[in-house]
Amino acid sequence: MKRFLCILGLSIFMMNCQEKKVETLTAKPEAPFVWEGANVYFMLTDRFKNGDTSNDVNFDRDNITGFLRGFEGGDLKGVIQKIEDGYFTDLGINAIWMTPIVEQIHGSTNEGTGRTYGFHGYWTKDWSALDPNFGTKEDLHQLVKVAHEHGIRILLDAVINHTGPVTEKDPVWPDTWVRTNPQCSYKDYESTVECTLVANLPDIRTESNDDVELPPQLVEKWKAEGRYEEEVAELDAFFERTGHPRAPRFYIMKWLTDYITEFGIDGYRVDTVKHTEPYVWQEFKKECDYAFAEWRNNHPEKVLDDNEFYLIGEVYNYGISGGKYFDFGDQKVNYFDEAFNSLINFEAKWNAKQMDYESMFKKYSDSLNSALKGYSVLNYMSSHDDGQPFDPKREKPFETANRLLLCPGGSQVYYGDELARPLVIAGATGDATLRSFMNWEDVQSNSKTSAVLAHWQKLGQFRRNHPAVGAGTHQMLSKEPYVFSRTYSKNGFTDEVVIGIYLGKGSKEVNVSNIFAEGEILYDFYSNQEVTVVSGKVTVDSNFDTVLLERQ
């Protein structure tokens, strides 16, 4: 009897092992993170969420400013809170891009729209320090840690082109470092690069290879903070390792790559790219790659995957139609090769206004799989300095989501797109109207906002879960109703999805015969239901007009 029980037990154990083995072999492979199709959340750090009211005012920045032109309290702790709350996970975000968090000028200036502080982060005073309005180094360490634990990459914003404006508290840097004239006229390459973007925005002499001393105001500052010797020693080591001249651009590259080696950030969005010599970005990429490799070697337990450090460039007015080139009028420049993995696509919002879905999606898929193969673009419908967004009055939030999140390429969700945050603010002038504080209160008080958010969440999660959506090849399956597929295959991983929009509520039949096999059980992510392929079609009965089909 004992022998029989032993044999029976062994048989059951082996059956269980076989069952577990089958489950392992048939388990759905986890989708890899693919930068080319990333879903990037872009925020003005100061305008997203105030997680620490104790850091709201620093350096006596308490003068009355123009409307929406002062610090509003958003900080790194606020971002950490929303990551931990699952807000970005629910939205399908897998990368967060924040405006610069380095120390800003202490004073304010008036550019014709009222007194303005550097709340936006693009007016650097000290690249080697965080601005206390945004938080501390400890906060940034925590932010990267928490983000990575949630499968979210962190992009910081790099400015090499200029310092902050000159104010009574912020003296101009030495003329060996900056030029203060002429002002750019943007007529050709030269009048776009060797000039100041606007009046009172000193332009770094990025073309110079001359050795320069540290600016005296920076030396004085570091000595007062008790870190002068340490900073100088690090600079000495950097220049000894690289062999670079002690030219202005290389100082800044050292300071910016420190955020890679110290904090493990995953990429940079680079500001004002076309206003700086193209070779500068090739040099920057090399230093970023070196720093990222160093961080990986020193922190193997924190490495997320095999993706390299990512660089996204802002070449103002670049469009996907240009392929790898931006046209200055008198010459064309390729900013992709040996420099940027992706460029921000300023054309997307215009294509969305002027083209039907199929024309736009096919155009982007064709371009990304030919002229731009191996690279990508970052599409957006609204942004922080584009005064002509796709839907300025927020009358089409569902179409905005469809156009952005279902388009080939990377997607840039500007903070509040998902809540239809107003882009027309009474009393705000210029770009201030695009930069109001995040409208968190609408999530609870406005049912329409909740419906908009739910749509963005479903599309965003589907995009995050399927590299095919942003990085795959597009094929129309049906013109009316509009149904299309996306397919992606790389390094042994294959991803196929079928998407339908504006299909009508109730029962709808979708032809999937070109993608899915007869008898396959599929899942409609949008309505949360299983469907089976019968005669090459599936029938989805739901109260929604969107269908997001994936394999179970």
VOGU-3710 file (C-alpha; in Angstrom, 3 decimals, decimal comma):
1> mkrflcilgl> 0,000/0,000/0,000  2,813/2,380/0,889  4,528/1,531/-2,415  1,294/2,318/-4,284  0,896/5,657/-2,508  4,513/6,567/-3,277  4,028/5,753/-6,963  0,739/7,704/-7,017  2,357/10,690/-5,304  5,291/10,627/-7,691
11> sifmmncqek> 2,927/10,485/-10,668  0,939/13,474/-9,412  4,178/15,388/-8,750  5,421/14,691/-12,288  2,071/15,692/-13,755  2,205/18,963/-11,843  5,758/19,592/-13,065  4,661/18,918/-16,635  1,707/21,277/-16,242  3,980/24,003/-14,869
21> kvetltakpe> 6,421/23,413/-17,706  3,664/23,838/-20,276  2,535/27,063/-18,577  6,077/28,407/-18,680  6,525/27,549/-22,341  3,209/29,076/-23,394  3,433/32,174/-21,187  3,092/35,440/-23,068  6,563/37,044/-23,357  6,947/40,364/-21,621
31> apfvweganv> 7,097/43,243/-24,082  10,489/44,950/-24,163  10,783/48,678/-23,647  11,443/50,347/-26,992  12,472/54,017/-27,082  11,296/54,353/-30,689  7,705/53,910/-29,527  7,955/55,316/-26,005  5,023/57,059/-24,323  6,729/60,114/-22,812
41> yfmltdrfkn> 5,091/62,401/-20,256  6,440/65,948/-20,505  5,932/68,338/-17,608  7,042/71,736/-16,468  8,449/70,563/-13,163  7,239/73,712/-11,402  3,652/73,319/-12,656  2,881/69,651/-12,031  2,466/68,977/-8,304  3,636/70,663/-5,121
51> gdtsndvnfd> 4,952/67,878/-2,915  6,896/70,092/-0,500  5,623/73,573/0,340  8,729/74,334/2,402  10,811/74,867/-0,764  8,403/77,181/-2,592  10,491/80,354/-2,149  14,288/80,519/-2,372  16,893/83,226/-3,019  14,316/85,910/-2,129
61> rdnitgflrg> 12,377/85,221/-5,303  9,313/86,914/-3,888  8,772/89,891/-6,181  5,401/90,220/-7,887  5,605/88,752/-11,397  3,570/88,819/-14,552  0,620/86,415/-14,558  1,882/82,794/-14,501  5,507/83,966/-14,708  6,693/83,105/-11,212
71> feggdlkgvi> 7,357/79,883/-9,354  4,168/77,964/-8,501  5,573/75,253/-6,198  5,841/72,104/-8,311  8,788/69,911/-7,347  10,416/66,481/-7,493  8,570/65,267/-4,423  5,295/65,986/-6,186  6,380/63,854/-9,128  7,479/61,062/-6,783
81> qkiedgyftd> 4,061/61,096/-5,111  2,238/60,679/-8,407  4,546/57,845/-9,488  3,905/56,061/-6,203  0,157/56,700/-6,550  0,234/54,826/-9,865  -0,863/57,849/-11,877  1,727/57,371/-14,610  1,305/53,597/-14,632  -2,448/53,996/-15,147
91> lginaiwmtp> -1,720/56,441/-17,954  0,591/53,979/-19,713  3,607/56,237/-19,367  7,030/54,595/-19,623  9,228/57,719/-19,645  8,990/61,096/-17,902  10,676/64,206/-19,294  10,997/67,135/-16,904  12,064/70,670/-17,713  15,573/71,509/-16,391
101> iveqihgstn> 15,999/71,215/-12,641  19,464/72,800/-12,374  19,885/75,984/-10,350  18,257/78,951/-12,045  19,143/82,643/-11,961  18,232/84,183/-8,608  16,845/87,398/-10,026  14,062/88,106/-12,508  13,792/89,857/-15,834  11,124/91,405/-18,022
111> egtgrtygfh> 10,990/90,219/-21,614  7,997/92,409/-22,376  5,422/90,247/-20,617  6,049/91,288/-17,026  8,621/90,273/-14,446  9,608/86,629/-14,920  11,593/84,152/-12,834  13,269/81,024/-14,203  10,468/78,698/-13,122  10,675/76,897/-16,489
121> gywtkdwsal> 14,278/75,810/-15,898  15,912/77,169/-19,052  17,758/80,059/-17,356  20,779/78,327/-15,839  22,946/79,895/-13,167  24,828/76,768/-12,054  24,717/73,476/-13,996  26,370/71,630/-11,104  23,564/72,254/-8,596  19,862/71,519/-8,334
131> dpnfgtkedl> 17,562/74,461/-7,810  16,103/74,168/-4,295  12,704/75,178/-5,663  12,631/71,805/-7,413  14,225/69,766/-4,653  17,444/68,197/-3,426  19,870/65,594/-4,700  18,256/63,150/-2,306  14,917/63,864/-3,979  16,395/63,178/-7,418
141> hqlvkvaheh> 17,938/59,901/-6,232  14,542/58,887/-4,883  12,743/59,967/-8,032  14,934/57,842/-10,295  14,691/54,876/-7,903  10,904/55,000/-7,647  10,463/55,604/-11,361  12,623/52,626/-12,260  10,725/50,433/-9,810  7,583/51,323/-11,788
151> girilldavi> 9,198/50,655/-15,166  9,483/54,362/-15,979  12,583/56,006/-17,454  13,682/59,528/-16,520  14,675/62,143/-19,089  16,191/65,370/-17,862  16,488/68,480/-20,021  19,911/69,676/-21,169  20,791/73,265/-22,074  24,249/73,953/-23,510
161> nhtgpvtekd> 23,379/76,883/-25,766  22,973/79,689/-23,227  23,122/80,849/-19,624  20,263/82,610/-17,900  19,590/86,318/-18,449  21,653/88,984/-16,732  19,947/90,517/-13,683  20,960/92,593/-10,691  21,648/89,294/-8,891  23,114/87,411/-11,836
171> pvwpdtwvrt> 26,108/89,051/-13,530  27,037/88,198/-17,091  29,597/85,415/-17,551  33,037/86,412/-18,932  33,204/87,207/-22,645  35,489/84,198/-23,077  32,409/82,138/-22,186  29,509/84,005/-23,787  28,517/86,508/-26,462  25,760/89,018/-25,784
181> npqcsykdye> 25,277/90,082/-29,417  24,278/89,948/-32,195  20,725/88,706/-31,730  19,686/85,885/-34,064  17,786/86,852/-37,213  17,175/83,205/-38,255  17,721/83,971/-41,961  20,278/81,212/-42,478  22,615/78,859/-40,623  25,047/81,497/-39,363
191> stvectlvan> 22,361/83,887/-38,138  20,792/81,006/-36,188  23,905/79,650/-34,477  26,458/82,329/-33,578  24,028/84,744/-31,929  21,701/85,176/-28,945  18,215/83,679/-29,177  16,663/86,836/-27,762  17,956/89,994/-26,125  19,603/89,423/-22,730
201> lpdirtesnd> 20,149/85,698/-23,118  23,951/85,268/-23,292  24,997/82,694/-25,881  27,649/80,143/-24,885  30,645/80,211/-27,242  30,155/76,569/-28,179  32,357/76,980/-31,249  35,408/77,894/-29,175  38,240/75,488/-28,434  40,155/78,013/-26,298
211> dvelppqlve> 40,949/77,151/-22,702  38,958/79,327/-20,307  39,002/79,824/-16,551  35,933/79,227/-14,415  33,621/82,260/-14,215  34,517/84,258/-11,081  30,905/84,284/-9,881  30,865/80,478/-10,004  34,155/80,257/-8,107  32,800/82,608/-5,447
221> kwkaegryee> 29,571/80,630/-5,200  31,278/77,256/-4,873  33,659/78,583/-2,221  30,727/79,981/-0,219  29,035/76,573/-0,462  32,221/74,773/0,609  32,617/72,654/-2,536  35,149/74,542/-4,642  38,031/72,094/-4,204  35,854/69,086/-4,908
231> evaeldaffe> 34,392/70,607/-8,087  37,801/71,663/-9,395  39,268/68,219/-8,717  36,441/66,601/-10,676  36,947/69,006/-13,574  40,674/68,260/-13,598  39,952/64,531/-13,749  37,416/65,016/-16,559  39,748/67,022/-18,754  42,647/64,665/-18,069
241> rtghpraprf> 40,541/61,642/-19,065  38,989/63,149/-22,170  41,816/65,306/-23,473  39,261/67,961/-24,343  40,355/71,593/-24,215  38,973/73,516/-21,249  36,502/75,180/-23,592  33,057/76,344/-22,407  31,040/73,527/-23,985  33,130/70,795/-22,375
251> yimkwltdyi> 32,716/72,250/-18,878  28,958/72,097/-19,392  29,095/68,572/-20,798  30,963/67,476/-17,684  28,330/69,008/-15,415  25,441/67,501/-17,381  26,906/63,997/-17,582  27,363/64,038/-13,807  23,585/63,541/-13,582  24,055/60,270/-15,451
261> tefgidgyrv> 26,908/58,875/-13,373  25,488/60,022/-10,043  21,744/59,492/-10,465  21,379/57,000/-13,317  19,028/59,029/-15,480  18,096/57,307/-18,740  18,300/60,105/-21,277  18,328/63,786/-22,097  15,977/65,929/-24,073  18,321/68,542/-25,502
271> dtvkhtepyv> 17,221/72,165/-25,823  17,909/74,601/-28,688  19,798/72,066/-30,793  19,838/74,011/-34,056  21,362/77,054/-32,324  24,562/75,123/-31,621  27,132/73,624/-33,981  26,083/70,075/-35,005  29,399/68,512/-33,984  28,741/69,627/-30,401
281> wqefkkecdy> 25,949/67,049/-30,166  28,171/64,271/-31,468  30,672/65,178/-28,754  27,883/65,284/-26,176  26,609/61,857/-27,195  30,066/60,329/-26,694  30,319/61,772/-23,199  26,771/60,664/-22,334  27,456/57,136/-23,576  30,648/56,962/-21,531
291> afaewrnnhp> 28,882/58,207/-18,401  25,995/55,752/-18,846  28,420/52,848/-19,265  30,171/53,950/-16,068  26,880/54,061/-14,206  25,933/50,589/-15,463  29,300/49,165/-14,411  29,017/50,701/-10,960  25,352/49,765/-10,426  24,696/46,438/-12,217
301> ekvlddnefy> 21,796/45,672/-9,884  19,973/48,821/-11,045  20,285/48,285/-14,811  16,812/48,026/-16,347  17,665/46,551/-19,756  20,129/46,741/-22,648  18,873/50,063/-23,990  21,552/52,691/-24,484  21,402/56,240/-23,184  18,756/58,122/-25,137
311> ligevynygi> 19,056/61,578/-26,675  16,035/63,466/-28,004  16,735/66,758/-29,717  14,663/69,908/-30,014  15,451/71,251/-33,473  12,776/73,919/-33,533  10,426/73,441/-36,530  11,966/70,123/-37,598  9,354/67,887/-39,228  9,293/64,216/-40,137
321> sggkyfdfgd> 8,930/65,149/-43,822  12,561/66,284/-43,749  13,796/62,786/-42,980  17,211/63,062/-41,352  17,710/66,679/-42,378  16,762/70,137/-41,149  16,860/72,888/-43,750  18,285/76,255/-42,683  17,669/77,693/-46,138  21,308/77,883/-47,143
331> qkvnyfdeaf> 22,239/74,389/-45,944  20,761/71,172/-44,592  22,027/69,495/-41,421  21,697/65,864/-40,308  21,272/65,834/-36,520  20,553/62,105/-36,272  23,717/60,256/-37,263  26,169/59,856/-34,370  24,118/62,243/-32,246  20,365/61,999/-31,623
341> nslinfeakw> 18,201/58,891/-31,444  15,112/60,995/-32,030  13,992/64,545/-32,761  10,836/66,306/-31,622  8,418/66,380/-34,560  6,908/69,856/-34,868  4,939/68,711/-37,909  2,657/66,223/-36,151  0,036/68,718/-34,957  -0,275/70,163/-38,481
351> nakqmdyesm> -0,564/66,729/-40,046  -3,271/65,926/-37,503  -5,234/68,992/-38,594  -4,782/68,529/-42,319  -4,693/64,775/-42,945  -7,081/61,901/-42,302  -5,907/59,189/-39,935  -4,804/56,725/-42,599  -2,819/59,281/-44,590  -1,007/60,422/-41,458
361> fkkysdslns> -0,364/56,982/-39,993  0,871/55,552/-43,316  3,126/58,567/-43,925  4,747/58,159/-40,511  5,115/54,390/-40,750  6,644/54,605/-44,217  9,120/57,293/-43,152  10,168/55,554/-39,929  10,737/52,326/-41,840  12,745/53,929/-44,637
371> alkgysvlny> 14,490/57,327/-44,399  14,449/57,287/-40,590  14,889/53,561/-40,032  16,793/52,975/-36,812  15,737/56,367/-35,476  12,450/57,919/-34,406  10,526/61,130/-33,863  8,658/62,370/-30,807  5,182/63,565/-31,786  3,101/66,036/-29,802
381> msshddgqpf> -0,256/67,778/-30,007  0,533/70,520/-27,460  3,692/71,749/-25,776  5,197/74,410/-23,534  6,319/76,855/-26,211  4,122/76,106/-29,221  1,426/78,765/-29,378  -0,561/76,846/-31,997  -1,458/73,477/-30,484  -3,707/70,965/-32,226
391> dpkrekpfet> -6,708/71,741/-30,008  -6,143/75,026/-28,125  -9,695/75,192/-26,743  -9,676/71,535/-25,686  -12,750/70,765/-27,765  -11,365/67,486/-29,164  -9,609/65,670/-26,287  -10,582/62,201/-27,554  -9,336/62,880/-31,071  -6,162/64,392/-29,595
401> anrlllcpgg> -5,519/61,095/-27,798  -6,230/59,040/-30,929  -4,001/61,191/-33,113  -1,114/61,123/-30,649  -1,171/57,746/-28,937  -2,030/55,665/-32,018  0,462/57,383/-34,313  3,732/55,673/-35,304  6,716/57,171/-33,517  7,149/58,276/-29,928
411> sqvyygdela> 4,344/60,150/-28,178  4,805/63,239/-26,004  1,905/63,678/-23,596  2,129/67,281/-22,391  1,066/67,514/-18,770  -2,692/67,929/-18,610  -3,423/66,686/-22,143  -5,087/63,742/-20,443  -7,230/66,073/-18,292  -7,960/68,618/-21,042
421> rplviagatg> -6,045/71,203/-19,003  -6,939/74,620/-20,462  -4,460/76,093/-22,917  -6,221/79,418/-23,154  -5,941/81,241/-19,831  -7,546/84,653/-19,416  -4,961/87,263/-18,466  -1,955/85,186/-19,575  0,247/86,523/-22,355  2,531/84,625/-24,705
431> datlrsfmnw> 3,601/81,123/-23,710  2,310/81,625/-20,151  -1,134/80,559/-21,373  0,297/77,094/-22,056  1,835/76,767/-18,594  -0,911/76,849/-15,991  -0,730/74,632/-12,920  -1,973/71,080/-13,363  -5,771/70,923/-13,026  -5,916/68,089/-10,511
441> edvqsnskts> -9,212/69,331/-9,100  -11,014/68,495/-12,357  -10,394/64,774/-11,927  -12,824/64,623/-9,013  -15,228/67,421/-9,882  -15,727/67,039/-13,635  -17,260/63,866/-15,076  -16,219/64,845/-18,608  -12,615/65,115/-17,472  -12,862/61,650/-15,921
451> avlahwqklg> -14,129/60,223/-19,216  -11,307/61,910/-21,111  -8,747/60,553/-18,642  -10,153/57,021/-18,963  -9,719/57,154/-22,755  -6,119/58,381/-22,471  -5,408/55,662/-19,905  -6,689/52,842/-22,101  -4,852/53,980/-25,213  -1,722/54,771/-23,211
461> qfrrnhpavg> -1,583/51,398/-21,490  -2,136/49,593/-24,783  0,686/51,601/-26,388  3,001/50,871/-23,452  2,178/47,155/-23,549  2,725/46,867/-27,294  5,870/48,192/-29,010  4,068/47,540/-32,285  1,821/50,558/-31,760  4,598/53,152/-31,860
471> agthqmlske> 7,535/51,259/-33,356  5,802/48,769/-35,646  4,735/48,717/-39,287  1,291/50,097/-40,101  -1,242/48,456/-42,428  -4,832/49,510/-43,054  -7,238/46,565/-42,868  -10,479/48,435/-43,484  -11,134/52,023/-44,564  -14,745/52,205/-43,374
481> pyvfsrtysk> -14,978/51,421/-40,541  -11,351/52,339/-39,927  -9,346/49,324/-38,781  -5,580/48,870/-38,980  -2,812/46,602/-37,752  0,653/47,216/-36,375  3,364/44,556/-36,426  6,761/44,614/-34,763  9,546/42,044/-34,712  13,049/42,388/-33,297
491> ngftdevvig> 15,538/40,135/-31,480  13,132/37,204/-31,403  10,203/39,206/-30,021  7,097/39,597/-32,191  4,133/41,828/-31,457  0,929/42,142/-33,500  -2,186/44,178/-32,729  -5,353/45,266/-34,505  -6,956/48,619/-33,709  -10,290/50,077/-34,747
501> iylgkgskev> -11,592/53,594/-34,040  -14,958/55,255/-34,601  -16,590/51,848/-35,086  -19,820/52,791/-33,347  -21,272/51,540/-30,102  -22,932/48,162/-29,772  -22,042/45,074/-31,811  -19,251/45,522/-34,365  -17,530/43,049/-36,651  -13,797/43,392/-37,273
511> nvsnifaege> -11,875/41,531/-39,982  -8,575/40,294/-38,512  -7,774/37,527/-41,000  -4,513/39,145/-42,145  -3,100/39,123/-38,599  -4,733/36,521/-36,376  -5,421/32,840/-37,055  -8,772/31,126/-37,215  -9,957/30,075/-33,776  -7,559/32,323/-31,878
521> ilydfysnqe> -8,886/33,800/-28,668  -8,208/37,538/-28,594  -8,709/40,199/-25,972  -10,245/43,606/-26,574  -8,256/45,737/-24,163  -10,616/48,682/-24,495  -13,802/46,885/-23,414  -12,133/44,177/-21,299  -13,565/41,118/-23,038  -12,450/37,999/-24,878
531> vtvvsgkvtv> -13,439/37,348/-28,482  -12,750/34,451/-30,844  -11,692/34,604/-34,489  -14,439/33,007/-36,566  -14,227/33,045/-40,374  -11,416/35,572/-40,099  -13,472/37,995/-38,021  -14,242/38,874/-34,424  -17,402/40,405/-33,038  -17,066/42,918/-30,234
541> dsnfdtvlle> -20,203/44,050/-28,430  -19,451/47,056/-26,245  -20,592/50,559/-25,369  -17,397/51,961/-26,913  -16,446/52,876/-30,477  -12,801/51,852/-30,023  -11,380/48,334/-30,265  -7,850/47,370/-29,165  -7,212/43,730/-30,043  -4,305/41,673/-28,745
551> rq> -3,483/38,020/-28,268  -4,395/36,518/-24,926
//
